[in-house]
């Protein structure tokens, strides 16, 4: 594959369909560099956990020895690195894992010419990946590059899509205006992996069986679709319905703000208006998010602003608004040996939000569903970060009724606070009675079928 030898491209992402041979691309990329640049090549391969790394290592055991690669588990005088592949020409490839951004500290000051990150959608932020760029260097003129791979879905779907999928079409180099790094996205296709298709012709059929009844997951795994989110928590979200173009809202409508604090992670402020039914496109009682401020440096990385600066920014943005109240993350009222964050934002007035998670998500989901196809919550199209992150939320692996808090959940938290400040229940007349239902061929989400 030409992508293996494309060392002119500093950062290449190969991802999409299941079974496309992503691990083989990573191994081929490292082996090619080891053979082409000999002892001047120093590679390293990452997975998120040691257990996942074992799977990559098992495949390396099938590939690297044919070109002279020899694996050493323990360091010695002759072979100074543990868990490392060595070639007779002096090239090396270390097998390592980075579970969280702080693990980068193990590699600070190292020098590598080739870095592989396998299954990057498992990482909630690109922090570990980006810090490893500081280790890319060569005193011998070897082209330095990074290769990443992954499938749609997962906690990192959002930042991967924004970094690799959105900037340019597939196979089109994109030069980052700040770093001047060239990035490129190459879709992975099951049809690319002829070895798998030949040795395991039933693989595609097993993916079809595994995704039966789940069209979103099937599109992710078999079509490599990045515009959907496999395992989305808010399956009732529909951007064509919930996102509206900005309009002038009546001044007399109740307005309030909601706030989720963040420093190392983004903070999120939302401004809301509550419909009294005057504008026909918004049902009475519907909440409209007409403005937001999302304190993000890069996806899921915060601005680290002081409370005083955040408070000043909020006051500046809402000048002229008649804000009835503000609800905020209860943590801002804590006094841990000093003034609270809330006091630092004075003279803004906040009240602690009801931050019960399950009822909060139920309230948000109920408003997304609404009445007779009309939602009870809307977002102006200018609220780009809530629109971007809300549909990306994933189920917590250990609690199906909660979201994965490792993801970029800051805007949805402030939305949850807003919904809990104005609890809403669909009128009884819009809810079918249980006797109108019977359990025929119960679908995969456990809903009743209509009689």
C-alpha positions as CSV (number, residue, x, y, z in Angstrom):
1,X,0.0,0.0,0.0
2,X,1.3,3.4,-1.0
3,X,0.3,4.8,2.4
4,X,3.0,2.7,4.1
5,X,5.7,4.5,2.1
6,X,4.3,8.0,2.2
7,X,6.9,9.5,4.5
8,X,6.3,12.9,2.9
9,X,3.1,13.0,5.0
10,X,3.9,13.8,8.6
11,X,0.5,12.6,10.0
12,X,-1.7,10.0,8.3
13,X,-5.0,8.6,9.6
14,X,-6.2,5.3,8.3
15,X,-9.7,4.4,9.5
16,X,-13.2,3.4,8.7
17,X,-14.6,-0.1,8.1
18,X,-13.9,-3.0,10.4
19,X,-11.4,-5.5,9.0
20,X,-9.6,-3.0,6.8
21,X,-6.1,-4.1,8.0
22,X,-5.4,-1.1,10.3
23,X,-2.9,-3.0,12.5
24,X,-1.1,-4.4,9.4
25,X,-0.7,-0.9,8.0
26,X,0.9,0.2,11.3
27,X,3.2,-2.8,11.3
28,X,4.1,-2.3,7.6
29,X,4.8,1.4,8.2
30,X,7.3,0.6,11.0
31,X,8.9,-2.3,9.1
32,X,9.3,-0.2,6.0
33,X,11.1,2.5,7.9
34,X,13.3,0.0,9.7
35,X,14.5,-1.5,6.4
36,X,14.8,1.7,4.4
37,X,16.6,3.8,7.0
38,X,18.4,1.0,8.9
39,X,20.0,2.0,12.2
40,X,18.8,5.6,11.8
41,X,15.2,4.5,12.3
42,X,13.7,4.5,15.8
43,X,10.1,3.5,16.0
44,X,7.5,3.2,18.7
45,X,3.9,1.7,18.6
46,X,1.2,2.5,21.1
47,X,-2.1,1.0,22.1
48,X,-4.3,2.4,25.0
49,X,-3.8,-0.5,27.4
50,X,-1.2,-3.3,27.8
51,X,-3.9,-6.0,27.1
52,X,-4.7,-4.3,23.7
53,X,-1.0,-4.0,23.0
54,X,-0.7,-7.8,23.3
55,X,-3.0,-8.2,20.2
56,X,-0.8,-5.9,18.2
57,X,2.3,-7.8,19.4
58,X,0.8,-11.1,18.4
59,X,0.4,-9.8,14.8
60,X,3.9,-8.4,14.9
61,X,5.2,-11.8,15.7
62,X,3.8,-13.1,12.4
63,X,5.2,-10.2,10.3
64,X,8.5,-8.8,11.6
65,X,10.6,-12.0,11.8
66,X,10.4,-12.5,8.1
67,X,12.4,-9.3,7.6
68,X,14.9,-10.1,10.3
69,X,13.1,-8.5,13.3
70,X,13.9,-10.1,16.7
71,X,11.9,-9.3,19.8
72,X,13.5,-8.9,23.2
73,X,11.3,-8.8,26.2
74,X,14.0,-7.7,28.7
75,X,16.8,-5.2,28.4
76,X,20.4,-6.2,28.3
77,X,23.8,-4.7,27.6
78,X,23.5,-5.6,23.9
79,X,19.8,-4.8,23.6
80,X,19.1,-1.7,25.8
81,X,15.3,-1.5,25.5
82,X,12.8,-3.9,26.9
83,X,9.7,-5.0,24.9
84,X,11.4,-3.9,21.7
85,X,12.0,-5.3,18.2
86,X,15.5,-5.2,16.8
87,X,16.8,-5.6,13.2
88,X,20.3,-6.6,12.3
89,X,20.8,-3.2,10.7
90,X,20.3,-1.5,14.0
91,X,16.7,-0.3,13.6
92,X,14.4,-0.6,16.6
93,X,10.6,-0.5,17.2
94,X,9.4,-0.3,20.8
95,X,6.0,-1.7,21.9
96,X,4.3,0.5,24.4
97,X,1.0,1.8,25.8
98,X,-0.4,5.2,26.7
99,X,-3.6,5.0,28.7
100,X,-3.9,8.6,29.6
101,X,-2.2,11.9,28.7
102,X,0.0,11.9,31.9
103,X,1.6,8.6,30.6
104,X,3.5,10.8,28.2
105,X,6.0,11.5,31.0
106,X,7.5,8.1,30.5
107,X,8.7,9.2,27.0
108,X,9.6,12.9,27.6
109,X,13.0,13.6,26.1
110,X,13.0,10.5,23.9
111,X,13.7,10.6,20.2
112,X,11.6,8.7,17.6
113,X,11.4,8.9,13.8
114,X,8.2,6.9,13.5
115,X,5.2,6.9,15.9
116,X,2.2,4.6,15.6
117,X,-1.1,5.1,17.6
118,X,-3.5,2.2,17.0
119,X,-7.3,2.7,17.6
120,X,-7.1,6.4,18.5
121,X,-10.9,6.7,18.9
122,X,-10.5,5.0,22.2
123,X,-8.8,8.1,23.6
124,X,-11.1,10.9,24.9
125,X,-8.7,13.6,23.9
126,X,-5.7,13.9,21.6
127,X,-3.5,15.1,24.4
128,X,-1.1,12.1,24.6
129,X,-0.8,11.9,20.9
130,X,0.0,15.6,20.6
131,X,2.6,15.6,23.3
132,X,4.4,12.7,21.6
133,X,5.0,15.0,18.6
134,X,7.7,16.6,20.8
135,X,9.6,13.3,20.6
136,X,9.7,13.3,16.8
137,X,13.2,14.2,15.7
138,X,16.2,12.7,13.8
139,X,19.8,13.8,13.9
140,X,20.3,11.8,10.7
141,X,17.8,13.4,8.4
142,X,15.2,10.5,8.5
143,X,11.7,11.8,7.7
144,X,9.7,11.9,10.9
145,X,6.1,11.0,10.9
146,X,3.0,9.7,12.8
147,X,0.4,7.1,11.8
148,X,-2.9,6.8,13.5
149,X,-5.8,4.3,12.9
150,X,-9.3,3.9,14.2
151,X,-13.0,3.1,13.6
152,X,-16.0,5.4,13.8
153,X,-17.6,5.6,17.2
154,X,-16.0,5.5,20.6
155,X,-15.3,8.2,23.1
156,X,-12.8,9.9,20.8
157,X,-15.0,10.0,17.7
158,X,-15.4,13.8,17.9
159,X,-11.8,14.9,18.0
160,X,-10.7,12.3,15.4
161,X,-13.4,13.4,13.0
162,X,-12.5,17.1,13.5
163,X,-8.8,16.5,13.1
164,X,-8.7,14.1,10.2
165,X,-12.1,13.7,8.5
166,X,-13.5,17.3,8.3
167,X,-10.6,19.4,7.0
168,X,-10.3,17.8,3.5
169,X,-11.7,14.9,1.4
170,X,-10.0,11.5,1.6
171,X,-6.6,11.1,0.0
172,X,-6.2,14.9,-0.1
173,X,-3.2,16.3,1.9
174,X,-4.1,19.1,4.3
175,X,-1.4,21.4,5.7
176,X,-2.0,22.7,9.2
177,X,-1.6,26.5,9.0
178,X,-0.1,26.7,12.5
179,X,2.3,23.7,12.5
180,X,2.8,23.3,8.8
181,X,2.4,19.6,9.3
182,X,0.7,17.7,6.5
183,X,-2.2,15.5,7.5
184,X,-4.2,13.1,5.3
185,X,-7.1,10.8,5.8
186,X,-7.2,7.4,4.0
187,X,-10.5,5.4,4.4
188,X,-10.0,1.8,5.4
189,X,-12.0,-0.7,3.5
190,X,-12.6,-4.3,4.2
191,X,-12.0,-4.9,0.5
192,X,-8.4,-3.7,1.1
193,X,-7.7,-6.7,3.3
194,X,-7.5,-9.4,0.8
195,X,-5.6,-11.7,3.1
196,X,-8.5,-11.6,5.6
197,X,-11.2,-12.1,3.0
198,X,-9.3,-15.1,1.5
199,X,-8.6,-16.8,4.8
200,X,-11.9,-15.9,6.5
201,X,-14.6,-15.4,3.8
202,X,-17.4,-15.4,6.5
203,X,-16.0,-12.3,8.3
204,X,-18.3,-9.8,6.7
205,X,-21.3,-12.0,7.4
206,X,-20.4,-12.1,11.1
207,X,-20.2,-8.3,11.2
208,X,-23.7,-8.3,9.6
209,X,-24.9,-10.7,12.3
210,X,-23.3,-8.6,15.1
211,X,-25.0,-5.4,13.9
212,X,-28.4,-6.9,13.2
213,X,-31.1,-4.3,14.2
214,X,-28.5,-1.6,14.7
215,X,-28.3,0.4,11.5
216,X,-26.0,3.0,13.0
217,X,-23.4,0.5,14.2
218,X,-23.7,-1.4,10.9
219,X,-22.9,1.8,8.9
220,X,-20.0,2.5,11.2
221,X,-18.5,-1.0,11.0
222,X,-19.3,-1.9,7.4
223,X,-19.4,1.5,5.6
224,X,-16.9,3.4,7.8
225,X,-19.5,6.2,8.1
226,X,-18.2,9.2,10.2
227,X,-21.3,11.3,10.1
228,X,-23.1,8.9,12.5
229,X,-22.1,7.9,16.0
230,X,-22.2,4.2,16.9
231,X,-23.4,3.8,20.5
232,X,-24.8,7.3,20.7
233,X,-26.4,8.0,24.1
234,X,-28.9,10.6,22.7
235,X,-30.3,8.5,19.8
236,X,-33.3,10.9,19.5
237,X,-31.1,13.8,18.4
238,X,-31.8,15.0,14.9
239,X,-29.9,18.0,13.8
240,X,-32.4,18.8,11.0
241,X,-35.1,19.2,13.7
242,X,-33.3,20.4,16.8
243,X,-31.0,23.0,15.1
244,X,-32.7,26.2,13.9
245,X,-31.5,29.4,12.3
246,X,-31.3,32.4,14.7
247,X,-34.4,34.5,14.9
248,X,-35.3,37.5,17.1
249,X,-36.8,36.2,20.3
250,X,-39.4,38.3,22.2
251,X,-37.8,40.3,25.1
252,X,-40.5,39.3,27.5
253,X,-39.6,35.6,27.3
254,X,-37.9,34.2,30.4
255,X,-34.1,34.1,29.9
256,X,-31.6,32.3,32.0
257,X,-28.1,30.8,31.8
258,X,-26.5,27.4,32.7
259,X,-22.8,26.8,33.4
260,X,-20.5,23.8,33.7
261,X,-17.1,24.8,35.1
262,X,-13.8,23.6,33.6
263,X,-10.2,24.7,33.6
264,X,-8.0,21.9,32.2
265,X,-11.1,20.7,30.5
266,X,-13.5,23.2,28.7
267,X,-16.1,25.2,30.6
268,X,-19.5,25.7,29.0
269,X,-22.0,28.4,29.3
270,X,-25.5,28.3,27.7
271,X,-28.0,31.1,27.4
272,X,-31.7,30.1,27.1
273,X,-35.1,31.6,26.4
274,X,-38.3,29.9,27.3
275,X,-41.1,30.1,24.7
276,X,-44.6,31.4,25.7
277,X,-46.0,30.2,22.4
278,X,-46.0,33.5,20.5
279,X,-43.6,32.2,17.8
280,X,-45.4,29.3,16.1
281,X,-42.2,27.4,15.5
282,X,-41.5,27.0,19.2
283,X,-44.1,25.2,21.4
284,X,-45.1,26.9,24.6
285,X,-42.6,25.8,27.3
286,X,-39.8,24.9,24.8
287,X,-36.3,26.0,25.7
288,X,-34.2,27.7,23.0
289,X,-30.4,27.8,23.4
290,X,-29.7,31.1,21.7
291,X,-26.1,31.7,22.7
292,X,-23.2,29.8,24.2
293,X,-19.6,30.2,25.2
294,X,-17.4,27.2,25.1
295,X,-13.9,27.6,26.8
296,X,-11.9,25.3,24.5
297,X,-8.4,25.4,23.2
298,X,-8.7,22.2,21.3
299,X,-11.4,19.5,21.6
300,X,-11.8,18.5,25.2
301,X,-8.8,20.7,26.3
302,X,-9.7,23.8,28.3
303,X,-8.5,27.4,28.3
304,X,-7.4,27.3,31.9
305,X,-9.0,30.7,32.5
306,X,-9.3,32.2,36.0
307,X,-12.8,32.4,37.5
308,X,-12.7,36.2,37.4
309,X,-11.9,36.2,33.7
310,X,-14.7,33.7,33.0
311,X,-17.2,35.8,35.0
312,X,-16.2,39.0,33.1
313,X,-16.6,37.2,29.8
314,X,-20.1,36.1,30.8
315,X,-21.2,39.6,31.9
316,X,-19.8,41.0,28.6
317,X,-21.7,38.5,26.5
318,X,-25.1,39.0,28.2
319,X,-25.2,42.8,28.2
320,X,-28.8,43.8,27.4
321,X,-30.2,40.4,28.3
322,X,-32.7,40.3,31.2
323,X,-31.3,37.1,32.9
324,X,-33.8,35.8,35.4
325,X,-31.4,33.3,37.0
326,X,-28.3,31.2,36.5
327,X,-27.7,27.5,37.4
328,X,-24.2,26.1,37.8
329,X,-22.2,23.1,38.5
330,X,-22.4,22.7,42.3
331,X,-18.6,22.3,42.5
332,X,-18.1,26.0,42.0
333,X,-19.5,26.7,45.4
334,X,-16.9,24.6,47.2
335,X,-14.3,26.4,49.4
336,X,-11.2,24.3,49.6
337,X,-9.0,26.5,51.7
338,X,-9.8,29.6,49.7
339,X,-12.5,31.5,47.9
340,X,-14.9,29.5,45.8
341,X,-15.1,29.7,42.0
342,X,-18.6,31.2,42.4
343,X,-17.3,34.1,44.5
344,X,-14.5,34.7,42.0
345,X,-17.2,35.4,39.3
346,X,-19.0,38.0,41.5
347,X,-21.2,40.0,40.9
348,X,-22.7,37.2,38.8
349,X,-25.4,35.3,40.9
350,X,-25.7,31.5,40.6
351,X,-27.7,28.8,42.3
352,X,-26.5,25.2,42.6
353,X,-27.8,23.1,39.8
354,X,-29.7,19.9,40.4
355,X,-27.0,17.6,39.1
356,X,-28.6,14.2,39.4
357,X,-27.4,12.4,36.3
358,X,-30.1,9.9,35.5
359,X,-33.1,12.3,35.9
360,X,-31.1,15.0,34.1
361,X,-30.5,12.8,31.0
362,X,-34.2,11.8,31.1
363,X,-35.3,15.4,31.1
364,X,-33.0,16.2,28.2
365,X,-34.1,13.2,26.2
366,X,-37.8,14.0,26.9
367,X,-37.3,17.5,25.5
368,X,-35.5,16.1,22.5
369,X,-38.4,13.8,21.8
370,X,-41.1,16.5,22.6
371,X,-44.8,16.2,21.7
372,X,-46.1,14.8,18.4
373,X,-42.8,15.2,16.6
374,X,-42.2,18.8,17.9
375,X,-39.2,19.0,20.3
376,X,-39.3,21.0,23.5
377,X,-35.6,22.1,23.2
378,X,-33.9,23.9,20.3
379,X,-30.4,25.1,19.4
380,X,-29.5,28.1,17.3
381,X,-27.1,27.1,14.6
382,X,-24.5,29.4,16.2
383,X,-24.2,27.1,19.2
384,X,-21.7,25.1,17.3
385,X,-20.0,23.2,20.2
386,X,-23.2,21.9,21.9
387,X,-24.4,20.9,18.4
388,X,-21.0,19.2,17.8
389,X,-20.7,17.3,21.1
390,X,-24.3,16.4,22.1
391,X,-24.7,13.7,19.5
392,X,-21.2,12.3,20.2
393,X,-22.0,11.2,23.8
394,X,-21.5,7.5,24.4
395,X,-23.0,5.1,26.9
396,X,-20.8,4.5,30.0
397,X,-19.4,0.9,29.7
398,X,-20.3,0.2,33.3
399,X,-23.7,2.0,33.5
400,X,-25.9,2.0,30.5
401,X,-28.1,4.8,31.9
402,X,-25.2,7.3,32.1
403,X,-22.8,8.8,29.6
404,X,-19.1,8.1,29.4
405,X,-17.6,11.0,31.4
406,X,-14.2,10.5,29.7
407,X,-15.8,12.1,26.6
408,X,-16.4,15.7,25.8
409,X,-19.4,16.1,28.0
410,X,-19.1,19.7,29.2
411,X,-21.9,21.3,27.0
412,X,-24.3,18.4,27.7
413,X,-23.7,18.9,31.4
414,X,-24.7,22.6,31.3
415,X,-27.7,21.6,29.2
416,X,-28.6,19.0,31.8
417,X,-28.5,21.7,34.5
418,X,-30.7,23.9,32.4
419,X,-33.3,21.1,31.8
420,X,-33.4,20.2,35.5
421,X,-34.0,23.9,36.4
422,X,-37.3,23.7,34.4
423,X,-38.5,20.1,34.6
424,X,-40.9,19.1,31.9
425,X,-43.3,16.2,31.5
426,X,-45.2,15.4,28.3
427,X,-48.9,15.8,28.7
428,X,-50.7,12.5,29.6
429,X,-52.8,12.8,26.5
430,X,-49.8,12.3,24.3
431,X,-48.7,9.1,26.0
432,X,-50.3,5.7,24.8
433,X,-51.6,3.5,27.5
434,X,-49.8,0.2,28.1
435,X,-52.9,-1.8,27.1
436,X,-52.5,-0.4,23.6
437,X,-49.2,-2.3,23.3
438,X,-48.1,-5.9,23.3
439,X,-44.7,-7.5,23.2
440,X,-44.3,-8.8,19.7
441,X,-40.7,-9.5,18.5
442,X,-39.3,-7.0,21.0
443,X,-36.7,-4.9,19.3
444,X,-33.1,-4.4,20.5
445,X,-33.8,-1.4,22.7
446,X,-36.6,-3.1,24.6
447,X,-39.5,-0.9,23.4
448,X,-43.0,-2.2,23.0
449,X,-44.5,-2.6,19.6
450,X,-47.8,-1.1,18.8
451,X,-50.8,-3.4,18.4
